[in-house]
Amino acid sequence: MVKGGWVYMTSDRYRGGIYTGVTVHIQRRIWQHREGTGSLFVRKYGFTRLVYAERYDQIEDAIRREKAIKKWRRDWKISLIETMNPEWEDMFERLGGVM
């Protein structure tokens, strides 16, 4: 039974394009994106830098949050990212790193 989940945002560079996704296992999902086996959109645009992540106890809450963020204006997303990660550094290592 799936319980928790993550909402995350990836980018190709500082203040570059932004991809918003949801997953149960953040390390595995970012690894997939980096290996080119994740989303086709991420692969096409090289959004492999994890710049934002939120953890939820219930996957349904994470899905709701992802859907809401995807409707946001770009400047709102940038503001959210920069509250946690002002330099847009890759957070992958902070969350456990390589698989």
Secondary structure as GFF3:
##gff-version 3
##sequence-region A 1 99
A	DSSP	beta_strand	5	11	.	.	.	ID=ss1
A	DSSP	beta_strand	18	23	.	.	.	ID=ss2
A	DSSP	alpha_helix	26	35	.	.	.	ID=ss3
A	DSSP	alpha_helix	40	45	.	.	.	ID=ss4
A	DSSP	beta_strand	49	56	.	.	.	ID=ss5
A	DSSP	alpha_helix	59	70	.	.	.	ID=ss6
A	DSSP	alpha_helix	74	84	.	.	.	ID=ss7
A	DSSP	three_ten_helix	93	95	.	.	.	ID=ss8
###
